[in-house]
Amino acid sequence: MTIDKSKTNWDVVVVGGGPGGALAAKRCAEAGLDTLLLEKRRMPRDKVCTGMVMAQWGQDIVQQEFGEYPDWVEEETIYLAGYALHVPGAETLSLDIRTPTTWRHTLDTWMCESARDAGAEIWDNARLSDLKQEAGRSVLQIKIGAELFELETQFVIGADGAFSTVRNLIYPEFRPPIRVGYRVYFETLVDLPSDRFNMFTAGLEEIFFVHNKGDAMLLEGVAQEGTVDETIERCRQYLIENYALDPDIKPSWRDGCAQPVVSPFLWNGQFRPAEGNVLLVGDAAGVNAPISGEGLTMALKSGVHAAEAVVESHQGNELAEGPYLRKIDEILEVFREISAHGQRIVTALESEDPNEFAEAMLSSWDRSLNAF
Ligand SMILES: Cc1cc2nc3c(=O)[nH]c(=O)nc-3n(C[C@H](O)[C@H](O)[C@H](O)COP(=O)(O)OP(=O)(O)OC[C@H]3O[C@@H](n4cnc5c(N)ncnc54)[C@H](O)[C@@H]3O)c2cc1C
């Protein structure tokens, strides 16, 4: 993308070209604000993610805000019939939710292009490296290649993912614990429902997922730092022993990403995702649904709320953190209700009945996906 650096004053700068940032930028531009979106990587960029728009309400947001998938996104999308939960010693349980599952490099590029079509300026390969708030405005330092330069803006929306630079700059003391998300791609299939997102768990400690991508399958999950190799090997052995995965087939690729775990601090009120006119959305804010970890549409939802708060603040006197944090509090109310429902899982685990555990797990997952 061509970058014209001569304009150094903006109404709003959105940092991050994921779904949260793309939609926040689109909404701000539609409201007539001078909007710049910065993405540190070259687009299209991939993201370690299954790419499922998981819940019906999430699919509705995507359609309302962006419309139908264009052909080039649709071509890469598979439609899963829903979820299958496999708990050792229990019957396999299913949850039916038709789920579009695609690669993030196409999905996010499409969303950023919609933001650009709405009037937002998009700069890729442009990294935010510093932010200072001065009298309700922010001065940002941007790095493009080896070049550093400054921009000024009234509002900043930090949609820059779990490792958010914006969050680190406004809350330098906040250092949440790290987990590692992983994906392992095998060019083979195993004896599992082919049209489902297969979830495997024996308790709360570990859960991993397998779903088919055409003639291949993707094994995914989240592990403690330093245990990724052994976790992947344990999951692979489980599939060899129980689902006839051929032990000679080695992964054709794998990737992963470190993920600071912000959500618990958001849920218990220790962390507030806004300061003045700097707002955090999506993974940067830790707005992931309890139980399912649904993050893509929560990023979109918080992106909409951030844009609305910016517009409201631009038209009035209140700093954007006021209207935004009120919306976040409404989301947290719903999250608390989901967490309370999830207490059933703990009780079921204590009963040591695998069927009871599986039912509690699936019903909590269902509750989480039907949150809004
Ligand atoms: C293994 C795994 C599987 C998952 N599967 C699903 C799933 O199927 N469905 C689901 O709903 N959720 C899933 N999630 C969660 C989901 O990926 C995230 O919740 C979602 O991507 C959050 O979107 P976002 O817009 O907040 O941030 P992101 O999508 O992470 O985008 C942030 C962007 O900011 C950019 N950026 C970062 N720092 C800077 C900077 N300093 N300057 C400029 N740009 C910057 C990054 O390059 C990135 O493009 C999964 C997560 C993992 C780890």
The ligand as a MOL file (V3000), in Angstrom:
LIG
                    3D

  0  0  0     0  0            999 V3000
M  V30 BEGIN CTAB
M  V30 COUNTS 53 58 0 0 0
M  V30 BEGIN ATOM
M  V30 1 C -4.6670 -21.1820 18.3650 0
M  V30 2 C -5.7770 -20.1440 18.4190 0
M  V30 3 C -6.9820 -20.3870 17.7540 0
M  V30 4 C -8.0160 -19.4370 17.8200 0
M  V30 5 N -9.1750 -19.6970 17.1380 0
M  V30 6 C -10.2040 -18.8250 17.2170 0
M  V30 7 C -11.4120 -19.0570 16.4800 0
M  V30 8 O -11.5330 -19.9940 15.7090 0
M  V30 9 N -12.4450 -18.1700 16.6130 0
M  V30 10 C -12.3350 -17.0910 17.4490 0
M  V30 11 O -13.3210 -16.3500 17.5820 0
M  V30 12 N -11.1900 -16.8100 18.1070 0
M  V30 13 C -10.1190 -17.6360 17.9990 0
M  V30 14 N -8.9330 -17.3410 18.6190 0
M  V30 15 C -8.8050 -16.0130 19.2350 0
M  V30 16 C -8.6580 -14.9540 18.1090 0
M  V30 17 O -7.5710 -15.2840 17.2720 0
M  V30 18 C -8.4230 -13.5430 18.6940 0
M  V30 19 O -9.3360 -13.3540 19.7520 0
M  V30 20 C -8.6480 -12.4620 17.6290 0
M  V30 21 O -7.7120 -12.5770 16.5840 0
M  V30 22 C -8.5270 -11.0740 18.2540 0
M  V30 23 O -8.6410 -10.1090 17.2330 0
M  V30 24 P -8.0300 -8.6390 17.4300 0
M  V30 25 O -8.5860 -7.8160 16.3290 0
M  V30 26 O -8.2190 -8.1940 18.8250 0
M  V30 27 O -6.4450 -8.8190 17.2710 0
M  V30 28 P -5.5560 -9.5850 16.2070 0
M  V30 29 O -6.3780 -10.3880 15.2820 0
M  V30 30 O -4.5000 -10.2890 16.9950 0
M  V30 31 O -4.8870 -8.4170 15.3760 0
M  V30 32 C -3.9600 -7.5540 15.9790 0
M  V30 33 C -3.1370 -6.8980 14.8610 0
M  V30 34 O -2.3440 -5.8660 15.4240 0
M  V30 35 C -1.0820 -5.8400 14.7690 0
M  V30 36 N -0.1240 -5.1770 15.6630 0
M  V30 37 C 0.3970 -5.6390 16.8220 0
M  V30 38 N 1.2280 -4.7400 17.3620 0
M  V30 39 C 1.2480 -3.6670 16.5140 0
M  V30 40 C 1.9270 -2.4220 16.5310 0
M  V30 41 N 2.7840 -2.0740 17.5240 0
M  V30 42 N 1.7090 -1.5550 15.5020 0
M  V30 43 C 0.8600 -1.8670 14.4840 0
M  V30 44 N 0.1910 -3.0490 14.4280 0
M  V30 45 C 0.3660 -3.9310 15.4380 0
M  V30 46 C -0.7940 -7.3310 14.5510 0
M  V30 47 O 0.1800 -7.5470 13.5350 0
M  V30 48 C -2.1710 -7.8630 14.1860 0
M  V30 49 O -2.3870 -7.8430 12.7890 0
M  V30 50 C -7.8630 -18.2450 18.5590 0
M  V30 51 C -6.6470 -17.9770 19.2060 0
M  V30 52 C -5.6090 -18.9130 19.1300 0
M  V30 53 C -4.3090 -18.5980 19.8350 0
M  V30 END ATOM
M  V30 BEGIN BOND
M  V30 1 1 1 2
M  V30 2 1 2 3
M  V30 3 2 2 52
M  V30 4 2 3 4
M  V30 5 1 4 5
M  V30 6 1 4 50
M  V30 7 2 5 6
M  V30 8 1 6 7
M  V30 9 1 6 13
M  V30 10 2 7 8
M  V30 11 1 7 9
M  V30 12 1 9 10
M  V30 13 2 10 11
M  V30 14 1 10 12
M  V30 15 2 12 13
M  V30 16 1 13 14
M  V30 17 1 14 15
M  V30 18 1 14 50
M  V30 19 1 15 16
M  V30 20 1 16 17
M  V30 21 1 16 18
M  V30 22 1 18 19
M  V30 23 1 18 20
M  V30 24 1 20 21
M  V30 25 1 20 22
M  V30 26 1 22 23
M  V30 27 1 23 24
M  V30 28 2 24 25
M  V30 29 1 24 26
M  V30 30 1 24 27
M  V30 31 1 27 28
M  V30 32 2 28 29
M  V30 33 1 28 30
M  V30 34 1 28 31
M  V30 35 1 31 32
M  V30 36 1 32 33
M  V30 37 1 33 34
M  V30 38 1 33 48
M  V30 39 1 34 35
M  V30 40 1 35 36
M  V30 41 1 35 46
M  V30 42 1 36 37
M  V30 43 1 36 45
M  V30 44 2 37 38
M  V30 45 1 38 39
M  V30 46 1 39 40
M  V30 47 2 39 45
M  V30 48 1 40 41
M  V30 49 2 40 42
M  V30 50 1 42 43
M  V30 51 2 43 44
M  V30 52 1 44 45
M  V30 53 1 46 47
M  V30 54 1 46 48
M  V30 55 1 48 49
M  V30 56 2 50 51
M  V30 57 1 51 52
M  V30 58 1 52 53
M  V30 END BOND
M  V30 END CTAB
M  END
